[in-house]
């Protein structure tokens, strides 16, 4: 039999509370030429039994331990022969036309390597989670439109137009297999968080395009597995955005990094003192000392892995297919300010 057009990869780790809604929504797609691959990352809750008893139509790959979001998806990618691979968080509920919209967006141009969904926060309401991704010059990324109100009724919102984006959030994204074969899968050293930034920027450097598909609507319960302000999440984001900077950003950004980072930390300190932004939310649960500890541990982890990171950079930039100026212009068009980055939850 011919492979399906799309393989949807759902990485699951102790997601029993979310998994049924996620998979039932996938079963109701108007686009039918797809398969679902659930990579279970060593779950210790009832997820394996749930998959066995209620979702026999899903292809399940069970791992003995939690290998992370990046490796979990890579295992799913490697097991797929489809033209496209979609990544989907287990704490999501997709609309009936989700895959159809992503497929149509990607099929419009063979140079489109990635398609982003329109992702809302929560099971209902009009608050956006993501309409593609933006980047700050120190390698930190942020969801475009995050926290903005955008009615789901087509034609009434700000984010209703198909357009170029920098790269998609891997929470709910479509990737062309030819692009993945060209630039590689997720970097497993990231484990979780920011791996989509790294993959997206590597693909843009290699000349692939990314688009936003506004009719590919998704509901996201947001950090249902990792925890919205957990120490695990804070450490990996703080560490991994430095890896993005060192691997994927232009030399001028690395030279200017101390200034960009100092300004972002200054704005975060203001947010911490005034109770605004994610740093303040994290400190509420872990204290200011916990926040400082996370930052220093992240810096140390990057320094310890620096030779390997720089080796990867050399390979990435040696395969660059767009000019440095074109890449710099691309980053500038999709740049986010320090205040937008640091003072929103």
C-alpha positions as CSV (number, residue, x, y, z in Angstrom):
1,X,0.0,0.0,0.0
2,X,1.1,3.5,-0.7
3,X,2.0,5.6,2.4
4,X,-0.4,8.2,3.6
5,X,0.0,11.8,2.6
6,X,0.5,12.9,6.2
7,X,1.7,11.2,9.4
8,X,0.6,13.0,12.6
9,X,3.1,12.4,15.4
10,X,1.8,12.8,18.9
11,X,4.4,12.5,21.6
12,X,2.8,11.5,24.9
13,X,4.2,11.5,28.4
14,X,1.7,10.8,31.2
15,X,-1.0,12.6,29.2
16,X,-3.9,10.3,30.0
17,X,-6.1,13.3,30.9
18,X,-5.7,14.9,27.5
19,X,-5.1,12.0,25.1
20,X,-8.7,10.9,24.4
21,X,-9.8,14.4,23.3
22,X,-6.7,14.8,21.2
23,X,-7.1,11.5,19.3
24,X,-10.9,11.7,19.0
25,X,-10.5,15.1,17.3
26,X,-8.0,13.6,14.8
27,X,-10.5,10.9,13.9
28,X,-13.0,13.5,12.8
29,X,-10.8,15.2,10.2
30,X,-12.2,16.1,6.8
31,X,-8.8,15.2,5.3
32,X,-8.6,11.4,5.5
33,X,-5.3,10.4,3.9
34,X,-3.3,10.3,7.1
35,X,-2.1,8.1,9.9
36,X,-1.6,8.8,13.6
37,X,1.6,7.7,15.3
38,X,1.7,8.1,19.1
39,X,5.2,7.9,20.6
40,X,4.7,7.1,24.2
41,X,7.7,8.4,26.2
42,X,7.7,5.9,29.0
43,X,4.4,7.0,30.5
44,X,3.7,5.7,34.0
45,X,0.0,6.7,34.1
46,X,-2.9,5.0,32.3
47,X,-1.9,6.2,28.9
48,X,-0.6,2.9,27.5
49,X,-3.7,1.0,28.6
50,X,-5.9,3.8,27.2
51,X,-4.2,3.5,23.8
52,X,-4.4,-0.3,23.8
53,X,-8.1,-0.4,24.8
54,X,-9.7,2.5,23.0
55,X,-7.4,3.6,20.1
56,X,-6.5,0.4,18.2
57,X,-6.5,2.5,14.9
58,X,-3.5,4.5,16.2
59,X,0.0,3.2,15.6
60,X,1.8,3.3,19.0
61,X,5.5,3.3,19.6
62,X,6.3,2.6,23.2
63,X,9.6,3.8,24.7
64,X,11.0,2.6,28.0
65,X,11.8,6.0,29.3
66,X,11.1,9.7,28.7
67,X,13.4,10.6,25.9
68,X,12.1,14.2,25.5
69,X,9.9,15.9,23.0
70,X,12.6,16.2,20.4
71,X,13.7,12.6,20.3
72,X,10.1,11.4,20.7
73,X,9.1,13.2,17.5
74,X,12.3,12.1,15.7
75,X,11.4,8.5,16.3
76,X,8.0,9.2,14.9
77,X,9.5,11.0,11.9
78,X,11.8,8.0,11.2
79,X,8.9,5.6,11.2
80,X,6.9,7.6,8.6
81,X,7.1,7.3,4.9
82,X,4.6,10.1,4.3
83,X,5.1,13.2,2.2
84,X,4.4,15.4,5.2
85,X,4.8,14.9,8.9
86,X,2.6,16.9,11.4
87,X,3.6,17.4,15.0
88,X,0.8,17.7,17.6
89,X,0.9,18.2,21.3
90,X,-1.1,15.7,23.3
91,X,-2.9,18.5,25.2
92,X,-4.6,19.9,22.0
93,X,-7.9,19.5,20.3
94,X,-7.8,20.2,16.5
95,X,-10.7,21.4,14.4
96,X,-12.2,19.1,11.7
97,X,-10.5,21.0,8.9
98,X,-7.1,21.2,10.6
99,X,-5.2,18.8,8.3
100,X,-7.0,19.9,5.2
101,X,-5.9,23.5,5.8
102,X,-2.3,22.6,6.5
103,X,-2.1,20.3,3.5
104,X,-3.6,23.0,1.1
105,X,-1.2,25.6,2.5
106,X,1.9,23.4,1.9
107,X,0.8,22.1,-1.5
108,X,0.7,25.7,-2.8
109,X,4.4,25.8,-3.4
110,X,7.0,23.0,-3.4
111,X,9.5,25.4,-1.6
112,X,7.1,25.6,1.5
113,X,8.7,23.4,4.1
114,X,6.6,24.3,7.1
115,X,3.0,25.3,7.9
116,X,1.8,26.9,11.1
117,X,-1.6,26.4,12.7
118,X,-3.8,29.0,14.4
119,X,-3.7,27.9,18.0
120,X,-6.1,29.2,20.7
121,X,-5.6,28.9,24.4
122,X,-8.0,26.7,26.3
123,X,-11.0,24.7,25.2
124,X,-13.1,27.8,24.4
125,X,-12.7,31.6,24.0
126,X,-10.8,33.8,21.6
127,X,-7.4,34.2,23.2
128,X,-4.6,33.2,20.9
129,X,-1.6,31.0,21.8
130,X,0.2,31.1,18.5
131,X,-0.1,32.2,14.9
132,X,3.5,31.3,14.0
133,X,6.6,32.3,15.8
134,X,8.7,35.5,16.4
135,X,12.3,35.8,17.5
136,X,14.3,38.1,19.8
137,X,18.0,38.7,18.9
138,X,19.3,36.6,21.7
139,X,17.6,33.5,20.3
140,X,14.5,33.5,22.5
141,X,11.4,32.9,20.6
142,X,7.8,33.8,21.3
143,X,4.4,33.0,19.8
144,X,3.1,35.5,17.3
145,X,-0.2,36.9,18.6
146,X,0.1,35.2,22.0
147,X,-2.5,36.5,24.5
148,X,-4.3,38.6,21.9
149,X,-8.1,38.3,21.3
150,X,-8.9,37.0,17.9
151,X,-12.4,35.7,17.2
152,X,-12.5,32.2,15.7
153,X,-15.3,33.3,13.2
154,X,-13.5,33.5,9.9
155,X,-13.0,37.0,8.6
156,X,-13.5,38.7,11.9
157,X,-10.0,38.4,13.4
158,X,-6.5,39.9,12.9
159,X,-4.9,36.6,12.1
160,X,-7.2,35.5,9.3
161,X,-4.8,36.0,6.3
162,X,-2.5,33.3,4.9
163,X,1.0,34.7,5.0
164,X,4.6,34.0,5.6
165,X,5.8,33.4,9.1
166,X,9.3,32.8,10.4
167,X,8.5,29.2,11.5
168,X,5.7,27.3,13.2
169,X,5.2,26.2,16.8
170,X,5.7,22.5,16.9
171,X,2.7,22.3,19.2
172,X,0.7,21.9,15.9
173,X,2.8,22.2,12.8
174,X,3.2,20.5,9.4
175,X,6.7,19.7,8.0
176,X,7.5,18.6,4.5
177,X,9.5,15.4,4.6
178,X,11.8,16.5,1.9
179,X,12.7,19.5,4.1
180,X,13.4,17.3,7.1
181,X,15.6,15.0,5.0
182,X,17.5,18.1,3.8
183,X,18.1,19.9,7.1
184,X,17.7,17.1,9.6
185,X,15.2,16.3,12.3
186,X,14.9,18.0,15.7
187,X,18.2,18.4,17.6
188,X,17.8,15.9,20.5
189,X,20.2,17.8,22.7
190,X,17.3,20.3,23.2
191,X,15.2,17.5,24.9
192,X,12.2,19.8,25.1
193,X,11.4,23.4,24.2
194,X,13.0,25.7,21.5
195,X,13.7,22.7,19.3
196,X,11.1,24.0,16.8
197,X,13.0,27.4,16.8
198,X,16.2,25.6,15.9
199,X,14.6,23.4,13.2
200,X,12.7,26.4,11.8
201,X,15.8,28.6,11.5
202,X,17.9,25.8,10.0
203,X,15.3,25.4,7.4
204,X,15.1,29.1,6.6
205,X,18.8,29.3,6.2
206,X,18.6,26.4,3.8
207,X,16.1,28.3,1.7
208,X,12.8,26.7,2.7
209,X,9.7,28.8,3.3
210,X,7.2,28.8,6.2
211,X,3.5,29.8,6.0
212,X,0.6,30.4,8.3
213,X,-2.7,28.5,7.6
214,X,-5.4,30.4,9.5
215,X,-8.1,27.8,8.9
216,X,-5.9,25.1,10.6
217,X,-7.5,25.8,14.0
218,X,-6.3,24.2,17.2
219,X,-7.3,24.4,20.9
220,X,-4.3,24.1,23.3
221,X,-4.5,23.5,27.0
222,X,-0.9,24.9,27.2
223,X,1.9,23.2,29.1
224,X,-0.5,20.4,30.1
225,X,2.4,18.0,30.4
226,X,5.4,20.2,31.2
227,X,3.7,22.7,33.5
228,X,3.3,26.3,32.6
229,X,5.8,27.7,35.1
230,X,7.7,24.6,36.1
231,X,11.4,24.6,36.9
232,X,11.9,22.0,34.2
233,X,10.4,24.3,31.6
234,X,12.2,27.4,32.7
235,X,15.6,25.7,32.7
236,X,15.2,24.2,29.2
237,X,13.9,27.4,27.7
238,X,16.7,29.4,29.3
239,X,19.4,26.9,28.2
240,X,18.0,26.1,24.8
241,X,17.5,29.6,23.5
242,X,21.3,30.1,23.9
243,X,21.8,27.0,21.8
244,X,19.5,28.6,19.1
245,X,21.6,31.8,19.2
246,X,24.9,30.0,18.9
247,X,23.8,27.5,16.2
248,X,21.5,29.6,14.0
249,X,21.8,33.3,14.5
250,X,24.0,35.6,12.4
251,X,27.5,36.5,13.7
252,X,26.5,40.0,14.4
253,X,23.8,38.8,16.7
254,X,26.3,36.8,18.7
255,X,28.6,39.8,18.9
256,X,25.8,41.9,20.2
257,X,24.4,39.2,22.4
258,X,25.6,40.7,25.7
259,X,23.7,43.9,25.0
260,X,20.5,42.1,23.8
261,X,20.6,39.7,26.8
262,X,21.3,42.5,29.3
263,X,18.4,44.5,28.0
264,X,16.0,41.5,28.2
265,X,17.1,40.6,31.7
266,X,16.6,44.3,32.7
267,X,13.1,44.2,31.4
268,X,12.5,40.9,33.1
269,X,13.8,42.4,36.4
270,X,11.3,45.2,36.0
271,X,8.6,42.6,35.4
272,X,9.7,40.7,38.4
273,X,9.5,43.8,40.6
274,X,6.1,44.9,39.3
275,X,4.5,41.4,39.1
276,X,4.4,41.3,35.3
277,X,5.5,38.6,32.9
278,X,6.5,34.9,33.1
279,X,9.5,35.6,35.3
280,X,7.2,37.0,38.0
281,X,4.8,34.1,37.6
282,X,7.7,31.7,38.0
283,X,9.0,33.5,41.1
284,X,5.6,33.2,42.7
285,X,6.0,29.5,42.9
286,X,9.8,29.1,43.1
287,X,11.1,32.3,44.6
288,X,13.6,34.8,43.2
289,X,16.5,32.5,44.3
290,X,14.9,29.7,42.2
291,X,14.9,32.0,39.2
292,X,18.5,32.9,39.6
293,X,19.5,29.3,40.1
294,X,17.8,28.3,36.8
295,X,19.6,31.1,34.9
296,X,23.0,30.1,36.2
297,X,22.5,26.4,35.6
298,X,21.4,27.1,32.1
299,X,24.4,29.2,31.4
300,X,26.7,26.5,32.8
301,X,25.1,23.8,30.7
302,X,25.6,25.8,27.5
303,X,29.3,26.5,28.4
304,X,29.8,22.8,29.1
305,X,28.4,21.9,25.7
306,X,30.0,24.8,23.7
307,X,32.4,22.8,21.5
308,X,29.6,20.5,20.3
309,X,27.2,23.5,19.7
310,X,29.8,25.3,17.6
311,X,30.5,22.2,15.6
312,X,26.8,22.0,14.7
313,X,26.9,25.7,13.8
314,X,29.7,25.2,11.3
315,X,27.7,22.4,9.5
316,X,24.5,24.5,9.4
317,X,26.1,27.6,8.0
318,X,28.1,25.6,5.5
319,X,24.8,24.5,4.0
320,X,23.2,28.0,3.8
321,X,21.4,28.7,0.6
322,X,20.3,32.3,1.2
323,X,22.5,35.4,1.6
324,X,23.4,36.7,5.0
325,X,21.5,39.9,4.2
326,X,18.3,38.0,3.2
327,X,18.5,36.0,6.5
328,X,19.1,39.2,8.5
329,X,16.1,40.8,6.8
330,X,14.0,37.8,7.5
331,X,14.9,37.9,11.2
332,X,14.2,41.6,11.4
333,X,10.7,41.2,9.8
334,X,9.8,38.6,12.5
335,X,11.5,40.2,15.5
336,X,9.9,40.7,18.9
337,X,10.8,43.4,21.4
338,X,12.2,42.7,24.8
339,X,9.2,44.2,26.5
340,X,6.8,42.0,24.4
341,X,9.0,39.0,25.3
342,X,9.4,39.6,29.0
343,X,6.3,41.4,30.2
344,X,3.6,39.0,28.9
345,X,2.7,35.7,30.5
